[in-house]
């Protein structure tokens, strides 16, 4: 029993580490005519209305909105200042069954364009 336990725990750890790592490429890239501040002012109430608890941080050129996930890596929305408004990057981990319809996180991001 002991020889099977170590490989099983190692394999499970590798699977969990893969789920916890943040994606390198954005799930979705959007363009908006709004500034990052205007975009954040629109999207934060929508996320809160969907029972999501966003954490917001800002710099001089961008806003970063993080929504904790119970089953995967946190979902992240970044809005950067661009020449004609803003550029929005969405980083979201989908569960296999939920890939068919946009999540409330993605819908809020698109509604505020």
PETA-V162172 format. One record per helix or strand of 2 or more residues. SS is the DSSP state (alpha for helix, beta for strand). FROM is the first residue (numbers start at 1). LEN is the number of residues. If there is no record, write none. Layout:
SS&FROM&LEN  SS&FROM&LEN
This chain:
alpha&2&19  beta&28&5  alpha&36&14  beta&54&5  beta&62&6  beta&75&8  beta&85&7  alpha&96&5  alpha&104&8
